[in-house]
Amino acid sequence: MRPLTIWKELSMEVWHQVLQQLINGISLGSIYALIALGYTMIYGIIKLINFAHGDIYMVGAYIGFFAITQAHLSVVPALLISLVVTGFLGMLVERLAYKPLRHAPRISVLITAIGVSFFLEYTTMYFVSPTPRTFPAMFGDVAVTVGGIVINGQQMLILGITAVLMVILTYIVQKTKTGKAMRAASFDTETAELMGINSDRIISITFGIGSALAAVAGVLVGIYYNSIDPLMGIMPGLKAFVAAVLGGIGILPGAVVGGLILGVVEALVSGFISSTFRDAAAFAILILVLLVRPAGIFGKNTKEKV
Amino acid sequence: MAEPMLKIDNIDVYYGAIHALKGISLEVNEGEIVTLIGANGAGKSTTLRTISGLLKPKTGSITFLGQSIAGVRAHEIVKKGISQVPEGRRVFAEMTVMENLDLGAFVRKDKAGIQQDLKHVFELFPRLEERKNQSAGTLSGGEQQMLAMGRALMSRPKLLLLDEPSMGLAPLLIKEIFNIIVDINKSGTTVLLVEQNANMALSIANRAYVLETGRITLSGKAQDLAASEDVRKAYLGG
């Protein structure tokens, strides 16, 4: 009848969907960003791809789960408890598993990280059983509609908490003495030692902060998707690794941007193609990055300076 | 005679299987400039890295101000009053000049004293003040050397270890840097200087040691060594 109007309406519909998927993608991407930050910080300082990082995130989710269901805490205290306990767990893992290997070849540490990953997965499984747990529904009835785009309560929680954590992290890294020491040690550990910086302490703090961020991501995912299980960390752990590589591993803003891009791509693929291809899209990105720009979006092509 | 400030007694240091230092002994007295000269690979840097705690001696002792410091970790050594300017400057390239200097004072808490030393560093190296908000990686080689020296001074060391400060610099700049080393020494900092540029090093030092493949082969007053036939042949180009 009037093809132009139909086309207009159709494109409005598509446009609307794109925006909706963007919101979903940014929420998911914030989770990836929180996990990827830990990956990238730890890589920056000891050049270790910490494959146990996704499992730290899983433990964080369980601590949050028990804080909410057993101790009947509300979200913010539960997040704080999970953040602190998981932060210390990360430091403990570093102390027991990685510190003794400080001067060992990198492959030994990498294999140890895989071992730690299994250890965390199956120890957790032993104590909490492999059955998925259901997070109590939260913020289900809260939602804001902006121009037809729905942002639900959980998404607002994710976006809000992530934003607050980014601000705090930026402050710590840029302004505090410890943050400066972290940057110095990740640039050149030996010279940092010559400044009087105890690199062991800085490495420990880095694991603490990275693990705390992952813990928050774990609790937020529990609230967002309702369900947690002992193997839930494997896929997001790998995806966050992709995000960190995409942004440029070792670079903090890179992890955030990489996480957000990955989240948005996944949401768009799920929304417009099929959610079956979601994971494939994530790893296709990894392959593309490695082919086209191995150093990542923010990475410099590091050539040895003469 | 007073005890030397730094006394290294018969140390052996290994890099994995390589026996890098073979029974080295040397002394630095308070107020001196002592230089350690020798060819590439003789063990000069290894000696400094052992003093500053980056390497551990397998045997032998290192005493600083009456305290044993062999095997003490690098970040603890700084607190005792030894600061090193590493070979190749090793400035934190991604951080600003100011942040680099702040890190030099990492172990200190006396804000007034830090401020005072910052002023002193900017007097020694006015160019650093001009570029204080620039990232260290954008500085020229000479400026990076100045920054590395300023950074080391910010811990207010009693003993300053300098590893090849002349490396890769133009002759005029080398002269400037060496004049500043003399100034630093005059204002009360003892200096242990490692150099391949033996001519320059001997011209400002009180005493010198010659290192050859992990052993000290000669030592004495700098001016005597500069005049010695052996040293002239081997290190001063005839």
Interface residues (C-beta under 8 A of the other chain):
Chain A: K177 K180 A181 R183 A184 F187 D188 E190 T191 A192 E193 L194 M195 G196 I197 N198 S199
Chain B: S52 G53 L54 R73 A74 H75 V78 K79 S83 Q84 P86 R90 F92 A93 E94 M95 E99 D102 L103 G104 F106 V107 R151 S155
